Amino acid sequence: MAQYNVPPTKTNLLRLKEELKFARLGYDLLDQKRNILIVELLNLVDQTVLFQEKVDDALKEAFDTLSKAILKMGKLKVQNIAGAVNIEANINIKSRRVMGVILPVVETTFEEHSPFFSLQDTSFWIDNAFMKFKEALSIMGKFAELKISVIRLSSEVQKTIRKVNALEKIAIPDLEETVTYVQNRLEENEREMFMLMKLVKERLEAKRSKKSTIAEK
């Protein structure tokens, strides 16, 4: 709503013009931020869809390989080998910023420690199964990174859009209307003052003329 209760002074007019200038600058910056965030968000959404398929494929391949190892070696032996596995998965979470939004960066590494299992009487399928599950875990880490990034960026995009709309549809039009109102009132006051001064001048001149006429008589 326009600020019609603002006293129509030049000081207020200058202040309102500065506020309007600042609001327009804020709108331009937020509009740029919104566009950059949307581009980044769409890119991450595409990657997320791709990695969703990669996760599904990687898990399917890992479990298929495990099933083949069980068929070749037997379930009991595979369970014994699984119990002897000493692989440490390290998930390191860093961060990056996109227009002030903190997004995660997930890095997955593995460390193999002894005791491990003996290669004797084992099938290459068991080694392949370990490799496939490690690959699947790495892909799942990247997928989690992308999903969290999409959620955070979506939230920030919504906030930025609300701010842009508030400036575009409420704050800036109200300030523009208020500036116009104050300018019109100032111009009206100046016209009234001009007319008043003109009237005073005419009356003073009339009095001087009257005094001159009396003096001459």
ChimeraX attribute file (.defattr): number of C-alpha atoms within 10 A of each C-alpha:
attribute: neighborCount
match mode: 1-to-1
recipient: residues
	/A:1	10
	/A:2	17
	/A:3	14
	/A:4	13
	/A:5	8
	/A:6	14
	/A:7	13
	/A:8	19
	/A:9	14
	/A:10	12
	/A:11	10
	/A:12	14
	/A:13	20
	/A:14	12
	/A:15	13
	/A:16	19
	/A:17	16
	/A:18	12
	/A:19	17
	/A:20	20
	/A:21	14
	/A:22	13
	/A:23	17
	/A:24	16
	/A:25	12
	/A:26	15
	/A:27	20
	/A:28	15
	/A:29	12
	/A:30	18
	/A:31	18
	/A:32	13
	/A:33	19
	/A:34	21
	/A:35	14
	/A:36	14
	/A:37	20
	/A:38	17
	/A:39	11
	/A:40	15
	/A:41	20
	/A:42	14
	/A:43	12
	/A:44	18
	/A:45	17
	/A:46	11
	/A:47	17
	/A:48	21
	/A:49	13
	/A:50	12
	/A:51	20
	/A:52	18
	/A:53	12
	/A:54	16
	/A:55	20
	/A:56	14
	/A:57	12
	/A:58	22
	/A:59	18
	/A:60	15
	/A:61	16
	/A:62	21
	/A:63	14
	/A:64	15
	/A:65	22
	/A:66	22
	/A:67	18
	/A:68	17
	/A:69	22
	/A:70	18
	/A:71	12
	/A:72	16
	/A:73	16
	/A:74	12
	/A:75	14
	/A:76	10
	/A:77	15
	/A:78	20
	/A:79	11
	/A:80	11
	/A:81	15
	/A:82	14
	/A:83	11
	/A:84	14
	/A:85	15
	/A:86	14
	/A:87	15
	/A:88	11
	/A:89	14
	/A:90	11
	/A:91	14
	/A:92	12
	/A:93	12
	/A:94	11
	/A:95	11
	/A:96	11
	/A:97	9
	/A:98	12
	/A:99	13
	/A:100	9
	/A:101	15
	/A:102	14
	/A:103	19
	/A:104	20
	/A:105	17
	/A:106	19
	/A:107	15
	/A:108	17
	/A:109	12
	/A:110	12
	/A:111	9
	/A:112	11
	/A:113	10
	/A:114	9
	/A:115	10
	/A:116	14
	/A:117	14
	/A:118	9
	/A:119	10
	/A:120	6
	/A:121	8
	/A:122	16
	/A:123	15
	/A:124	12
	/A:125	19
	/A:126	22
	/A:127	14
	/A:128	16
	/A:129	20
	/A:130	17
	/A:131	14
	/A:132	21
	/A:133	19
	/A:134	19
	/A:135	17
	/A:136	21
	/A:137	19
	/A:138	21
	/A:139	22
	/A:140	21
	/A:141	19
	/A:142	21
	/A:143	22
	/A:144	18
	/A:145	20
	/A:146	25
	/A:147	19
	/A:148	15
	/A:149	22
	/A:150	21
	/A:151	14
	/A:152	16
	/A:153	23
	/A:154	16
	/A:155	12
	/A:156	19
	/A:157	19
	/A:158	13
	/A:159	12
	/A:160	18
	/A:161	16
	/A:162	12
	/A:163	18
	/A:164	21
	/A:165	14
	/A:166	14
	/A:167	20
	/A:168	17
	/A:169	11
	/A:170	13
	/A:171	21
	/A:172	20
	/A:173	16
	/A:174	18
	/A:175	21
	/A:176	15
	/A:177	16
	/A:178	23
	/A:179	25
	/A:180	14
	/A:181	18
	/A:182	22
	/A:183	16
	/A:184	13
	/A:185	15
	/A:186	17
	/A:187	13
	/A:188	12
	/A:189	14
	/A:190	12
	/A:191	12
	/A:192	12
	/A:193	12
	/A:194	12
	/A:195	12
	/A:196	12
	/A:197	12
	/A:198	12
	/A:199	12
	/A:200	12
	/A:201	12
	/A:202	12
	/A:203	12
	/A:204	12
	/A:205	12
	/A:206	12
	/A:207	12
	/A:208	12
	/A:209	12
	/A:210	11
	/A:211	11
	/A:212	11
	/A:213	10
	/A:214	9
	/A:215	8
	/A:216	6
	/A:217	5
